[in-house]
Structures are given as structure tokens and as C-alpha cells.
Amino acid sequence: MTRWPIALFGPALAALSLAGPAAARDSLGMFASWAAFRDPGVPRCYAIARPLPSSRPADYRAFASVGTWPRRQVRGQVHFRLSRKLAAEPRISLVVGDRRFALTGGGGDAWALDKGMDAAIVAAMRAAGQMSISATDARNRRFTDRYDLTGAATAMDAASVGCARR
């Protein structure tokens, strides 16, 4: 399964941080702690959120996203930018409600193992109120990024509809 690089999601973080407008991206709405965007130039659409605030140090600006690339026939692909640089063998674990998933990843990113796992994670996200992703960082310490899932289902729906209109 092809995974798309972090650069695809970087501009959405700027829009979420309100640091300035994300050029060539259409906001499809804010839904509690989640937002949805469409990038008609690619085209792609995605739901995205930041983790809950934390006082611990971070290497990266973390986020969770669910993306769709209609031309590539990719739908509902889950991607996490973690708050810390990962160890060589990071043991990445996602908990969504009462479901657990072992993810793959490297650097500061994590993904589902395949399309089936993407679908299971998205289904769990729609039913749960929170999720957390834990991994081992480059200093061999465990860390966890936590997310509120309020608005996630609506943001994912907005992203899907946004790309269906193309």
C-alpha cells in the first residue's frame, strides 16, 4: 500500500494553528476538535486534528488525519504525525475506544498496516470518544499522544463529500 509523505499534510497544520491561510486549500469546516480540508490542486481531502495539550517536550507538531485521494483511489487512509522522533523499533500502539491496533511507522510518522486496518481504525474512530497513540521515542522512552474524537466522524464525512464533488 502506498503511503503519502508528511509534506502532504503540512499546510493543514498551518491552517489549524491559524498562523495564516493555507494557500490553495478549501476549508470544509471545523467540527469540535477536528477540521476538514480540500486541496483541489492534488486533488485530496482530509480530516485532521491536533492532540490534546501536553506539557511534555515534543520534537514535532503532532496531528492525526484521515485522507482521501480520489485520483489515486485511496480513501480513508489514517496517518499520524507523532510528537516525538521514533526509535528504530518503536512499538507503535493505537487505542481507539476499546480497540487496539499495532501500527507501523518511522521518523515521526505512523500508519495502519494495510487498507483493512485503515477501515477498522476509521470505524472505531466513528464510535469512540477518544483515542491515544503510544510509541517508543529515539531516547527509548514511551510516550502517548491523546485525541478527543468529538467531531471526527463529521470531519471525515465532510472530507469524503468534499472530494466526491470533484
C-alpha positions in Angstrom: 0.0 0.0 0.0 1.4 3.4 -0.9 1.8 5.8 1.9 1.9 9.5 1.2 4.7 11.7 2.7 4.1 14.1 5.6 4.6 17.0 3.2 1.0 16.4 2.0 -0.3 17.3 5.4 2.0 20.2 6.5 -0.1 23.1 5.1 -3.2 21.9 7.0 -1.3 22.3 10.3 -0.6 25.9 9.4 -4.3 26.4 8.8 -5.2 24.7 12.1 -2.7 26.9 14.0 -4.3 30.0 12.5 -0.8 31.2 11.6 -2.1 32.1 8.2 -4.3 30.9 5.4 -3.3 27.6 3.7 -2.9 28.6 0.1 -4.9 26.6 -2.5 -6.8 24.8 0.2 -10.5 25.0 0.9 -11.8 24.7 4.4 -14.7 22.3 4.5 -15.4 23.2 8.2 -14.4 22.9 11.8 -16.2 20.2 13.8 -15.3 20.5 17.5 -11.6 19.5 17.7 -11.4 18.3 14.1 -11.3 20.2 10.8 -11.8 19.1 7.1 -10.0 20.5 4.1 -10.0 20.0 0.3 -6.9 20.7 -1.8 -8.4 20.8 -5.4 -5.0 21.0 -7.0 -4.0 17.5 -6.0 -7.0 16.6 -5.5 -7.2 15.4 -2.0 -9.4 15.9 1.1 -8.7 15.1 4.7 -10.0 15.4 8.3 -7.3 16.5 10.7 -6.8 17.2 14.4 -4.1 18.1 16.9 -3.7 16.0 20.1 -4.9 17.2 23.5 -2.4 19.7 25.0 0.5 18.3 26.9 3.2 19.9 29.0 5.9 17.3 28.0 8.5 18.3 25.4 7.9 17.5 21.7 10.1 17.0 18.7 7.3 17.6 16.2 3.9 19.2 16.0 1.7 16.2 16.2 -1.6 15.5 14.4 -4.0 12.7 13.3 -5.5 12.7 9.9 -7.8 10.6 7.6 -7.2 11.3 3.9 -8.8 10.7 0.6 -7.0 10.9 -2.9 -9.7 10.2 -5.5 -7.4 10.0 -8.5 -5.2 7.5 -6.6 -8.3 5.6 -5.4 -7.1 6.0 -1.8 -9.9 6.5 0.7 -9.9 6.7 4.5 -6.1 6.4 4.9 -5.1 7.1 8.5 -1.9 9.0 9.2 -0.3 10.1 12.5 2.4 12.7 13.0 3.7 11.8 16.4 5.0 14.3 18.9 8.4 12.7 19.2 11.0 11.1 16.9 10.6 7.3 16.9 13.1 4.7 18.0 14.5 2.3 15.3 11.9 -0.3 16.5 9.2 2.0 18.0 6.4 -0.5 19.0 3.5 1.8 18.0 0.2 1.1 19.6 -3.1 2.9 18.8 -6.1 2.6 21.2 -9.5 3.8 19.9 -12.2 3.3 22.5 -11.8 -0.3 23.5 -10.0 -1.4 20.2 -6.2 -1.8 20.0 -4.1 -1.6 16.8 -0.4 -2.2 16.2 0.8 0.4 13.7 3.9 0.8 11.6 6.0 3.9 11.1 9.3 5.6 11.3 10.8 9.1 11.9 7.8 10.8 13.4 5.0 9.2 11.4 2.7 6.2 11.9 0.2 4.4 9.7 -2.0 1.4 9.6 -0.5 -1.8 8.2 -3.0 -2.0 5.3 -6.3 -0.8 3.9 -8.3 -3.2 6.1 -6.7 -1.8 9.2 -7.4 1.8 7.9 -11.1 0.9 7.6 -11.2 -0.7 11.1 -9.5 2.3 12.7 -11.9 4.7 10.9 -14.9 2.6 12.1 -13.6 2.6 15.6 -13.0 6.4 15.5 -16.6 6.9 14.5 -17.8 5.1 17.5 -15.3 6.2 20.2 -14.9 9.4 22.2 -11.2 9.3 22.4 -8.0 7.7 21.1 -4.4 7.5 22.1 -1.3 6.5 20.3 1.8 5.3 22.2 5.3 4.6 21.0 8.9 4.4 22.0 10.9 7.5 21.2 14.5 7.8 20.0 15.6 8.1 23.6 14.0 4.8 24.3 11.1 6.3 26.4 7.4 5.5 26.0 5.2 8.5 25.2 1.5 8.9 24.3 -0.4 11.5 22.2 -4.1 11.7 23.1 -7.0 12.8 20.9 -10.6 13.9 21.5 -12.7 12.3 18.8 -15.6 14.8 19.1 -16.3 16.0 15.6 -14.1 13.4 13.9 -16.9 11.5 12.2 -18.4 14.7 10.8 -15.0 16.0 9.7 -14.3 12.6 7.9 -17.7 12.8 6.2 -17.1 16.4 5.1 -13.8 15.4 3.6 -15.4 12.5 1.8 -18.2 14.7 0.4 -15.7 17.4 -0.5 -13.7 15.0 -2.7 -16.9 13.3 -4.1 -17.9 16.6 -5.7 -14.8 16.8 -7.8 
